[in-house]
Amino acid sequence: MHKKDKIIQIAGAGPAGLAAAITLSKAGYKVQVNEAKKEVGQRFGGDLQGLENWTSKQDVLQWMAQQGLTTGFEYAACSTGYAFDAYDKAYPLKSREPLFYLLERGPGKNTLDHALLEQALSLGVTVTFNRRLTKMDDQGILAIGPKAADAIAVGYHFSTDIDNGFWAICDDNLAPKGYAYLLVLNGRGTIKTCMFTGFNKEQSYVDKTVNAFERLLGLKIIDRQPHGGVGNFLLPKTGLQGNRLIVGEQAGFQDTLFGFGMRYALSSGVLAAKSIINGANYEELWRRELQPLLKTSVSNRWLYNLLGNRGYRLVLKLLANKSDLRKTLRRHYQLTLFKRLLYPWAQHRYKSKRKDISCHHDNCNCVWCRGGKFV
Ligand SMILES: Cc1cc2nc3c(=O)[nH]c(=O)nc-3n(C[C@H](O)[C@H](O)[C@H](O)COP(=O)(O)OP(=O)(O)OC[C@H]3O[C@@H](n4cnc5c(N)ncnc54)[C@H](O)[C@@H]3O)c2cc1C
């Protein structure tokens, strides 16, 4: 049988699985995507997220177009925003080109997930919903999202009349070792605390985050819907499981510093598909393309963990003086000799923090514990 006559099985219709399906289908392969839920993007349901645009010189939307992935979803280019320190001081963040593209996740018709699904279907990919794969006999692609919870992001989706934009607060009293954020896209808002510890007190951190944005910006939250999720950052020893290729967050491909995972999901999906199309070694591909950035983000996370509220203030002061934050961040995502040397230590230290010591998990309903079931 010709290799293109075989049906390639993909588990998971998130950005990673759909990017792989689209790439394979364009190369003439028959593809079957199996999605556990009844529709795409169910774990996000209207969440606003940023598709980061600082880790490469090339614009991420141009990269998507070059890979043949649709950019036909609603988005706003974000070049300027504000970050606050723990002492209520605002720092402007400026970039010449977009730092990230703000978009919506979930099943809705303007979302990234919906656009990728439509493109896959138009290419003849078969997508079966309500089918949770428990095994895969042949070669295939595993794109089933996070398998562990290293961080959580909790808060609300809501309606608002403020203009599009982004705001962050770096304050361990609101978001321990992480950051609180507010994103607004065309009348819809997402407010979250992204926490790396303290998970069992999530509601208290959410309340403090909401109070802070109300106080600092006069934000009015209309028709709020609770939302939360987990993130998985473990850098894998291998991207293979038997002869299956692991992509996206299932592989732990995500920026360990800030939790940006969509771009890694898309790129690893494309790489896995290309490895099948060209008979190339997936292990070599992801190590070459993704590993330097992933390692750097682990070292960056370790450094960030050292900071605390005074340290965040200092970093924000420095960032506010930069005229092109995109360029500055790109420099900080280079695997320099320092970051390379720091990485083994950072990885070791970070791993040891993977179990949240503040949460004993007894009768606990925090997102971290709920995340174990990946609802
Ligand atoms: C609250 C929150 C905010 C975030 N914000 C950002 C952000 O601003 N920017 C950013 O870049 N990233 C962000 N992320 C991370 C980003 O959403 C993920 O990294 C990205 O969605 C990973 O894509 P994926 O395709 O690997 O997995 P997913 O998007 O999780 O898709 C996996 C799919 O597989 C399905 N599935 C699971 N098990 C099975 C099975 N056994 N069989 C079949 N199907 C299965 C799931 O239902 C799901 O549809 C955020 C994450 C959270 C939780």
PDBQT file of the ligand as one rigid body, heavy atoms in Angstrom, charges set to zero:
ROOT
HETATM    1  C1  LIG A 401      -6.452  29.586  31.027  1.00  0.00    +0.000 C 
HETATM    2  C2  LIG A 401      -5.369  29.395  30.000  1.00  0.00    +0.000 A 
HETATM    3  C3  LIG A 401      -4.862  30.504  29.328  1.00  0.00    +0.000 A 
HETATM    4  C4  LIG A 401      -3.870  30.333  28.352  1.00  0.00    +0.000 A 
HETATM    5  N1  LIG A 401      -3.410  31.442  27.704  1.00  0.00    +0.000 NA
HETATM    6  C5  LIG A 401      -2.513  31.283  26.698  1.00  0.00    +0.000 A 
HETATM    7  C6  LIG A 401      -2.062  32.404  25.963  1.00  0.00    +0.000 A 
HETATM    8  O1  LIG A 401      -2.444  33.555  26.219  1.00  0.00    +0.000 OA
HETATM    9  N2  LIG A 401      -1.200  32.198  24.928  1.00  0.00    +0.000 N 
HETATM   10  C7  LIG A 401      -0.748  30.942  24.600  1.00  0.00    +0.000 A 
HETATM   11  O2  LIG A 401       0.027  30.802  23.633  1.00  0.00    +0.000 OA
HETATM   12  N3  LIG A 401      -1.140  29.868  25.311  1.00  0.00    +0.000 NA
HETATM   13  C8  LIG A 401      -2.018  30.002  26.329  1.00  0.00    +0.000 A 
HETATM   14  N4  LIG A 401      -2.448  28.904  27.024  1.00  0.00    +0.000 N 
HETATM   15  C9  LIG A 401      -1.896  27.591  26.639  1.00  0.00    +0.000 C 
HETATM   16  C10 LIG A 401      -2.560  27.073  25.350  1.00  0.00    +0.000 C 
HETATM   17  O3  LIG A 401      -3.953  27.174  25.461  1.00  0.00    +0.000 OA
HETATM   18  C11 LIG A 401      -2.169  25.613  25.117  1.00  0.00    +0.000 C 
HETATM   19  O4  LIG A 401      -0.777  25.486  25.209  1.00  0.00    +0.000 OA
HETATM   20  C12 LIG A 401      -2.639  25.096  23.763  1.00  0.00    +0.000 C 
HETATM   21  O5  LIG A 401      -4.039  25.115  23.687  1.00  0.00    +0.000 OA
HETATM   22  C13 LIG A 401      -2.136  23.668  23.559  1.00  0.00    +0.000 C 
HETATM   23  O6  LIG A 401      -2.687  23.152  22.372  1.00  0.00    +0.000 OA
HETATM   24  P1  LIG A 401      -2.827  21.581  22.177  1.00  0.00    +0.000 P 
HETATM   25  O7  LIG A 401      -3.389  21.385  20.831  1.00  0.00    +0.000 OA
HETATM   26  O8  LIG A 401      -1.556  20.930  22.536  1.00  0.00    +0.000 OA
HETATM   27  O9  LIG A 401      -3.870  21.124  23.304  1.00  0.00    +0.000 OA
HETATM   28  P2  LIG A 401      -5.401  21.530  23.534  1.00  0.00    +0.000 P 
HETATM   29  O10 LIG A 401      -5.685  22.870  23.006  1.00  0.00    +0.000 OA
HETATM   30  O11 LIG A 401      -5.677  21.255  24.962  1.00  0.00    +0.000 OA
HETATM   31  O12 LIG A 401      -6.193  20.456  22.653  1.00  0.00    +0.000 OA
HETATM   32  C14 LIG A 401      -6.170  19.090  22.995  1.00  0.00    +0.000 C 
HETATM   33  C15 LIG A 401      -7.480  18.454  22.516  1.00  0.00    +0.000 C 
HETATM   34  O13 LIG A 401      -7.395  17.037  22.704  1.00  0.00    +0.000 OA
HETATM   35  C16 LIG A 401      -8.653  16.560  23.179  1.00  0.00    +0.000 C 
HETATM   36  N5  LIG A 401      -8.401  15.288  23.865  1.00  0.00    +0.000 N 
HETATM   37  C17 LIG A 401      -7.903  15.085  25.114  1.00  0.00    +0.000 A 
HETATM   38  N6  LIG A 401      -7.774  13.751  25.348  1.00  0.00    +0.000 NA
HETATM   39  C18 LIG A 401      -8.182  13.115  24.222  1.00  0.00    +0.000 A 
HETATM   40  C19 LIG A 401      -8.249  11.735  23.832  1.00  0.00    +0.000 A 
HETATM   41  N7  LIG A 401      -7.847  10.755  24.640  1.00  0.00    +0.000 N 
HETATM   42  N8  LIG A 401      -8.734  11.433  22.600  1.00  0.00    +0.000 NA
HETATM   43  C20 LIG A 401      -9.120  12.417  21.761  1.00  0.00    +0.000 A 
HETATM   44  N9  LIG A 401      -9.070  13.730  22.061  1.00  0.00    +0.000 NA
HETATM   45  C21 LIG A 401      -8.587  14.086  23.275  1.00  0.00    +0.000 A 
HETATM   46  C22 LIG A 401      -9.119  17.690  24.088  1.00  0.00    +0.000 C 
HETATM   47  O14 LIG A 401     -10.525  17.615  24.266  1.00  0.00    +0.000 OA
HETATM   48  C23 LIG A 401      -8.685  18.919  23.309  1.00  0.00    +0.000 C 
HETATM   49  O15 LIG A 401      -9.662  19.362  22.405  1.00  0.00    +0.000 OA
HETATM   50  C24 LIG A 401      -3.398  29.040  28.040  1.00  0.00    +0.000 A 
HETATM   51  C25 LIG A 401      -3.886  27.926  28.721  1.00  0.00    +0.000 A 
HETATM   52  C26 LIG A 401      -4.855  28.102  29.705  1.00  0.00    +0.000 A 
HETATM   53  C27 LIG A 401      -5.381  26.891  30.438  1.00  0.00    +0.000 C 
ENDROOT
TORSDOF 0
